[in-house]
Amino acid sequence: MQEDLVIRLENFGFTINQAKVYLSIVQSGPTNVGRISKITQLHRQDIYKLLPKLEKMGLIARTIETPFTIQAIPVEKALDNLVSKEKTKATERIAHLENNLKEIVSSLREQPLIKEATKFSLLSTDEAIRNRGQLSLENSKELSLVTSLENIKFPSVHYHRHFLQKIAHNNTKTRLIVVTRDNNEKIKQVIEKIAAFKGPFIAKSINKIVCNDFQIVDNKEIWIATEQETDSGAPCVLWTNDRNILSAYKENFKKVWNRGNLAMAIGMSVSWLVWVAISFLGLFC
């Protein structure tokens, strides 16, 4: 029982000898150093060194006469005071940490932003396209695409359907421009075959656009189809985060989307296709 109490008092910040001395005082009532020494088997000199700490902790009181006697403060009150002190210390420490957090965040915000290095990659295999797509679209919020109706109709209806369904899990805002001279009804039929019908998805059509297929992800990177093909027959892709190239394509997409005149968009007959849904999880299968 005594050993168990010593261990429990250690949780309050007592050393083993402090706990032994304190328990002897509690259990003896008003006492003196000699009696404490007999009970605890500690040297009197060591006890004299321990008493001031117990007093400072608010656990005992000493009389002023010589020789003095020692008495314990009621246990419940004394230990409750220790708990209250620990709560105060914890609250102050948390407040101190929160202030430090604010200062660190504020300081880092004032640091100059590190410019992301410009990168170019030619994705010439299906695996490279798939891996880059998973990285790019895993947490994407906005996707802008330009492709021809022929690329959607044949032979890749299944691929486009699978792609749009996969990104339909992240509520990605998707805008699709379809390049074709077909009438709206035919275009709508094709779009309905591939659309996931979930999430924000808008498709528009134009008669002609002077550029290869491309897609812009979160206004931070661009994928541009090339004339080369992978083993599966899909176009190889030039991927880049170059700001100049990205800015030019973004501006052109915006003008085409808003029915503006643009050198790369000829015959600007823009019509609403269909408001259907989609969102996210990863570009290519």
C-alpha positions as CSV (number, residue, x, y, z in Angstrom):
1,M,0.0,0.0,0.0
2,Q,2.8,2.4,0.9
3,E,4.7,1.7,-2.3
4,D,1.6,2.2,-4.3
5,L,1.0,5.6,-2.7
6,V,4.6,6.6,-3.4
7,I,4.2,5.7,-7.1
8,R,0.9,7.7,-7.2
9,L,2.6,10.8,-5.6
10,E,5.4,10.6,-8.2
11,N,2.7,11.4,-10.8
12,F,2.2,14.7,-8.9
13,G,5.9,15.6,-9.4
14,F,7.2,14.1,-6.1
15,T,10.6,12.4,-5.9
16,I,10.6,9.1,-4.1
17,N,12.1,10.5,-0.9
18,Q,9.7,13.5,-1.0
19,A,6.8,11.1,-1.2
20,K,8.1,9.0,1.7
21,V,8.6,12.1,3.9
22,Y,5.2,13.5,3.0
23,L,3.4,10.3,3.7
24,S,5.1,9.9,7.0
25,I,3.9,13.4,8.0
26,V,0.4,12.8,6.8
27,Q,0.2,9.5,8.7
28,S,1.9,10.7,11.9
29,G,0.0,14.0,12.5
30,P,2.1,16.8,14.1
31,T,5.6,15.3,14.1
32,N,9.3,16.1,14.1
33,V,12.4,15.3,12.0
34,G,13.5,12.6,14.4
35,R,10.3,10.6,14.0
36,I,10.2,11.1,10.3
37,S,13.8,9.8,10.1
38,K,12.8,6.6,12.0
39,I,9.7,6.0,9.7
40,T,11.4,6.7,6.4
41,Q,14.9,5.4,7.3
42,L,16.3,8.6,5.8
43,H,19.1,10.7,7.4
44,R,17.9,13.7,9.3
45,Q,20.2,15.9,7.2
46,D,18.4,14.7,4.0
47,I,15.0,15.4,5.6
48,Y,16.0,18.9,6.5
49,K,16.8,19.5,2.8
50,L,13.5,18.0,1.7
51,L,11.2,20.0,4.0
52,P,11.5,23.4,2.3
53,K,10.4,21.9,-1.1
54,L,7.4,20.3,0.5
55,E,6.5,23.7,2.1
56,K,6.9,25.5,-1.2
57,M,4.5,22.9,-2.8
58,G,2.0,23.9,-0.2
59,L,1.9,20.4,1.4
60,I,3.1,21.0,5.0
61,A,3.5,23.7,7.6
62,R,6.1,24.1,10.3
63,T,5.9,25.8,13.7
64,I,8.3,28.6,14.5
65,E,9.4,27.3,18.0
66,T,12.5,25.2,18.5
67,P,12.5,22.3,18.1
68,F,9.8,22.8,15.4
69,T,7.0,20.4,14.6
70,I,5.7,19.6,11.2
71,Q,2.1,19.1,10.2
72,A,0.6,18.1,6.8
73,I,-2.0,20.4,5.1
74,P,-5.2,18.3,4.5
75,V,-4.3,15.9,1.7
76,E,-7.3,16.6,-0.5
77,K,-6.8,20.3,-0.4
78,A,-3.0,20.1,-0.8
79,L,-3.1,17.8,-3.8
80,D,-6.0,19.7,-5.4
81,N,-3.9,22.8,-5.3
82,L,-1.1,20.9,-7.1
83,V,-3.6,19.9,-9.8
84,S,-4.8,23.5,-10.1
85,K,-1.2,24.7,-10.5
86,E,-0.6,22.1,-13.2
87,K,-3.8,23.2,-15.1
88,T,-2.5,26.8,-14.9
89,K,0.9,25.9,-16.2
90,A,-0.7,23.9,-19.0
91,T,-3.0,26.7,-20.0
92,E,-0.1,29.2,-20.0
93,R,2.1,26.8,-22.1
94,I,-0.7,26.3,-24.6
95,A,-1.2,30.1,-24.9
96,H,2.6,30.5,-25.3
97,L,2.7,27.9,-28.1
98,E,-0.3,29.5,-29.8
99,N,1.4,32.9,-29.8
100,N,4.6,31.3,-31.2
101,L,2.5,29.6,-33.9
102,K,1.0,32.9,-35.0
103,E,4.4,34.6,-35.0
104,I,6.0,31.8,-37.0
105,V,3.2,31.7,-39.6
106,S,3.2,35.5,-39.9
107,S,7.0,35.5,-40.3
108,L,6.9,32.8,-43.0
109,R,4.2,34.7,-44.9
110,E,6.5,37.6,-45.1
111,Q,9.3,35.5,-46.7
112,P,9.6,35.8,-50.5
113,L,7.9,33.0,-52.3
114,I,10.2,30.5,-53.9
115,K,9.4,30.4,-57.6
116,E,8.6,27.0,-58.9
117,A,11.2,25.8,-61.4
118,T,10.0,25.7,-65.0
119,K,9.8,22.1,-66.3
120,F,9.2,20.5,-69.6
121,S,8.4,16.8,-70.1
122,L,7.6,14.8,-73.2
123,L,5.3,12.0,-72.1
124,S,5.9,9.4,-74.8
125,T,4.6,6.2,-73.2
126,D,1.1,5.3,-71.9
127,E,2.6,4.6,-68.4
128,A,4.3,8.0,-68.3
129,I,1.0,9.7,-69.2
130,R,-1.0,7.7,-66.7
131,N,1.5,8.4,-63.8
132,R,1.7,12.1,-64.5
133,G,-2.1,12.2,-64.8
134,Q,-2.5,10.7,-61.4
135,L,-0.2,13.3,-59.8
136,S,-1.8,16.2,-61.7
137,L,-5.4,15.4,-61.0
138,E,-5.4,13.8,-57.6
139,N,-6.4,17.0,-55.9
140,S,-7.4,19.1,-58.9
141,K,-10.1,21.8,-58.6
142,E,-10.4,23.1,-62.2
143,L,-9.8,21.5,-65.6
144,S,-10.1,23.1,-69.0
145,L,-9.9,20.8,-72.1
146,V,-9.9,21.3,-75.9
147,T,-10.4,18.3,-78.2
148,S,-12.0,17.4,-81.5
149,L,-15.3,15.5,-81.7
150,E,-13.5,12.8,-83.8
151,N,-11.2,12.1,-80.9
152,I,-14.1,11.6,-78.6
153,K,-16.2,9.5,-81.0
154,F,-13.7,7.0,-82.3
155,P,-12.0,5.0,-81.0
156,S,-11.9,6.4,-77.5
157,V,-15.5,6.8,-76.2
158,H,-14.8,4.3,-73.5
159,Y,-11.6,6.0,-72.5
160,H,-13.2,9.5,-72.2
161,R,-16.1,8.1,-70.3
162,H,-13.7,6.3,-67.9
163,F,-11.7,9.5,-67.5
164,L,-14.6,11.8,-66.8
165,Q,-16.1,9.3,-64.3
166,K,-12.8,9.1,-62.4
167,I,-12.5,12.8,-62.0
168,A,-16.1,13.0,-60.9
169,H,-15.2,12.2,-57.4
170,N,-13.5,15.5,-56.5
171,N,-16.1,17.9,-57.7
172,T,-13.5,19.3,-60.2
173,K,-14.9,22.2,-62.2
174,T,-14.5,20.9,-65.8
175,R,-14.9,22.9,-69.1
176,L,-14.8,21.1,-72.4
177,I,-14.5,22.8,-75.8
178,V,-15.3,20.4,-78.7
179,V,-14.0,21.3,-82.2
180,T,-16.4,20.1,-84.9
181,R,-18.7,21.2,-87.7
182,D,-21.4,18.7,-86.8
183,N,-24.7,20.0,-85.6
184,N,-25.6,20.5,-81.9
185,E,-27.7,17.4,-81.7
186,K,-24.9,15.1,-82.9
187,I,-22.5,16.8,-80.5
188,K,-24.9,16.4,-77.6
189,Q,-25.3,12.7,-78.3
190,V,-21.6,12.1,-78.2
191,I,-21.1,14.2,-75.0
192,E,-23.9,12.4,-73.3
193,K,-22.1,9.1,-73.9
194,I,-19.0,10.1,-72.1
195,A,-20.2,12.5,-69.4
196,A,-20.4,11.3,-65.8
197,F,-23.6,13.3,-65.0
198,K,-22.2,14.3,-61.6
199,G,-20.5,17.5,-60.6
200,P,-19.8,20.7,-62.6
201,F,-19.2,20.1,-66.3
202,I,-19.8,22.4,-69.2
203,A,-19.2,21.6,-72.8
204,K,-19.2,24.1,-75.7
205,S,-18.6,23.6,-79.4
206,I,-16.7,25.6,-82.0
207,N,-16.3,25.2,-85.7
208,K,-12.5,25.4,-85.8
209,I,-9.5,26.1,-83.7
210,V,-5.9,26.3,-84.8
211,C,-4.0,24.3,-82.2
212,N,-3.5,20.7,-81.0
213,D,-5.6,19.2,-78.3
214,F,-4.7,20.5,-74.9
215,Q,-5.8,20.6,-71.3
216,I,-5.1,23.0,-68.4
217,V,-5.0,21.8,-64.8
218,D,-5.7,24.3,-62.0
219,N,-4.2,27.1,-64.1
220,K,-0.8,25.7,-63.1
221,E,0.2,23.2,-65.8
222,I,-0.7,22.3,-69.3
223,W,-0.8,19.2,-71.4
224,I,-0.4,19.6,-75.2
225,A,-1.0,16.7,-77.6
226,T,1.8,16.1,-80.1
227,E,1.8,14.3,-83.5
228,Q,3.7,11.4,-82.1
229,E,1.8,8.4,-80.8
230,T,2.3,5.9,-77.9
231,D,2.1,2.1,-78.4
232,S,-1.6,2.2,-77.8
233,G,-2.1,4.9,-80.5
234,A,-2.8,7.8,-78.0
235,P,-0.9,11.0,-78.8
236,C,2.3,11.7,-76.9
237,V,2.0,14.7,-74.6
238,L,4.2,17.7,-73.9
239,W,3.7,18.6,-70.2
240,T,4.9,21.9,-68.8
241,N,4.3,24.4,-66.1
242,D,6.1,27.2,-68.1
243,R,4.2,30.4,-67.2
244,N,4.6,32.0,-70.6
245,I,3.2,29.0,-72.5
246,L,0.5,28.5,-69.8
247,S,-0.5,32.1,-69.9
248,A,-0.9,32.1,-73.7
249,Y,-3.1,29.0,-73.7
250,K,-5.2,30.2,-70.8
251,E,-5.9,33.5,-72.5
252,N,-6.8,31.7,-75.8
253,F,-9.1,29.3,-74.0
254,K,-10.8,32.2,-72.2
255,K,-11.4,34.0,-75.5
256,V,-12.7,30.9,-77.2
257,W,-14.9,30.1,-74.3
258,N,-16.3,33.6,-74.1
259,R,-16.9,33.7,-77.9
260,G,-14.2,36.3,-78.5
261,N,-12.3,36.6,-81.8
262,L,-9.0,34.8,-81.6
263,A,-6.2,33.9,-84.0
264,M,-6.3,30.3,-82.9
265,A,-10.1,30.1,-83.0
266,I,-11.4,30.5,-86.5
267,G,-15.2,30.6,-87.3
268,M,-16.2,31.4,-83.7
269,S,-19.6,29.8,-83.8
270,V,-19.8,28.9,-80.1
271,S,-23.0,27.2,-78.9
272,W,-24.0,25.7,-75.6
273,L,-23.9,21.9,-75.7
274,V,-25.1,20.4,-72.5
275,W,-24.8,21.2,-68.8
276,V,-23.8,17.8,-67.3
277,A,-21.9,16.7,-64.3
278,I,-18.5,15.5,-63.4
279,S,-15.7,15.8,-61.0
280,F,-12.4,13.8,-60.2
281,L,-9.9,11.2,-59.1
282,G,-7.2,10.9,-61.6
283,L,-6.6,11.7,-65.2
284,F,-5.8,8.8,-67.4
285,C,-6.9,5.3,-66.4
